[in-house]
Structures are given as structure tokens and as C-alpha cells.
Amino acid sequence: MSLDLEARILRLEDIEEIRRLRMQYHNFTNDGQWDRFTELFTEDALIDFGYISKAKGTEQIRELYLRIPRNLDLVKQFIHNHMVDVDGDRASGVSYLDARYAAGGDSVMVAAKFIEQYRRTPDGWKISEMLLEMYFSVPITQGWAGEQLNYVKPFT
């Protein structure tokens, strides 16, 4: 195998591992495995969900995910169009979120974009930064045609 071909295969393997990391995130979410999220992040990772919540480092990330079931009665997320660019031991990615939540008796539809940075570690690829750009989070009864586009409350 030529070095060029070998490098291309290694790059594809890296992309697939990162995509599996992103899919595992949503498996943990949909299965309610809130105590396992720190497995997916570097120890110094940053999460910025905008007005909803922010966390930096393992302990804050653990606390953030343990707060989710206290704030949302149901959480189901679906990921689309995960694009990944690899540059050595670092990578970046963008994916789109389609989610259904239940909160305070309302069924809520969510559309958003994840913007992420990844880092290769001795344990494989991990998320080092996760930003959420919310497009809307609205009760299904209202839809997204109204003036208010975000109903999901900050996590307490």
C-alpha cells in the first residue's frame, strides 16, 4: 500500500471514529445514560449551549448532564449531516440536531447546529469543545412561525 493511500485510509478511520463518538453522544442522550457523558470529552473540554448552560472540565460537564433529566421530562435527539475535517491530532466538525423534548407539559421541537472541536487522546478521539447554535425550540402546538423561537429554559 502506498503511503498516500495509507494516509488516506487513516484519515477515513479518524473521521469514522469521530462520527461514532458523536453518535454515542446521542445514544447516551436517548437512553438516558446521563452519568456516562464524561467518557466522550477531554478533561479540559468546554461546552457552550448558549443561554441554556455552559460547562468547563469534567466535573462541570458531569453536573450539566445530570441536570438535564431534572429540567426535561423526555429527551430524544437525532443527528444529521455530520461533517468532519481532520488535521493531525485535532479535528473539527459540524452536525445538525433535530430533537423532541417534553418540558412542563409541553411537547417541544428543537432544531440546532453543533459546532465542535475534537482531540486525539491515548483513549481515542474525544470532544474538546462543543458549541450549540439554537435555531429554535418551540412547543409543537405553536410551531416555529411565531415571534418567540426559544422556549427551552436555562438548566437549573
Residue pairs with C-beta under 8 A, 6 or more apart in sequence:
1 9
11 86
14 86
14 91
14 120
14 125
15 84
15 86
15 91
17 124
17 125
18 84
18 86
18 91
18 93
18 118
18 125
19 82
19 84
21 40
21 118
21 124
21 125
21 126
21 127
22 79
22 82
22 93
22 95
22 114
22 116
23 79
24 40
25 37
25 40
25 127
26 77
26 78
26 79
27 33
28 34
28 36
28 37
28 40
29 75
29 76
29 77
30 75
30 76
30 77
32 69
32 75
34 65
34 66
34 68
34 69
35 62
35 65
35 66
37 61
37 62
37 65
38 58
38 61
38 62
38 65
40 126
40 127
41 47
41 58
41 61
41 126
41 127
41 128
41 130
42 119
42 121
42 126
42 127
42 128
43 57
43 58
44 56
44 57
44 128
45 56
45 57
45 58
45 61
45 126
45 127
45 128
45 129
45 130
46 54
46 55
46 56
46 128
46 129
46 130
47 53
47 54
47 55
47 56
47 61
47 64
47 129
47 130
48 54
48 129
48 130
48 131
48 132
49 132
49 155
50 132
50 133
50 134
51 150
51 154
52 132
52 134
52 152
52 153
52 154
52 155
53 64
53 67
53 154
53 155
55 61
55 63
55 64
64 155
67 155
67 156
68 75
68 155
69 75
70 155
70 156
71 103
71 153
71 155
71 156
72 101
72 102
72 103
72 152
73 101
73 102
73 103
74 100
74 101
74 102
75 99
75 100
75 101
76 99
76 100
76 101
77 97
77 98
77 99
78 97
78 98
78 99
79 95
79 96
79 97
79 98
79 114
80 95
80 96
80 97
80 98
81 94
81 95
81 96
82 93
82 94
82 95
83 93
83 94
83 95
84 91
84 92
84 93
84 118
85 91
85 92
85 93
88 120
89 119
89 120
90 117
90 118
90 119
90 120
91 117
91 118
91 119
91 120
91 125
92 115
92 116
92 117
92 118
93 114
93 115
93 116
93 117
93 118
94 113
94 114
94 115
94 116
95 113
95 114
95 116
96 111
96 112
96 113
96 114
97 110
97 111
97 112
97 113
97 114
97 132
98 110
98 111
99 109
99 110
99 111
99 112
100 107
100 108
100 109
100 110
101 107
101 108
101 110
101 137
101 152
102 108
103 151
103 152
103 153
106 139
106 140
106 141
106 151
107 139
107 140
107 141
108 137
108 138
108 139
108 140
108 151
108 152
109 136
109 137
109 138
109 139
109 140
109 143
109 144
110 134
110 136
110 137
110 152
111 135
111 136
111 144
112 132
112 133
112 134
112 135
112 137
113 132
113 133
113 135
114 130
114 131
114 132
114 133
115 130
115 131
115 132
115 133
116 127
116 129
116 130
116 131
117 127
117 128
117 129
118 125
118 126
118 127
118 128
119 125
119 126
119 128
134 150
134 152
135 149
136 144
136 149
136 150
137 149
137 150
137 151
137 152
138 144
138 146
138 148
138 149
138 150
138 151
139 151
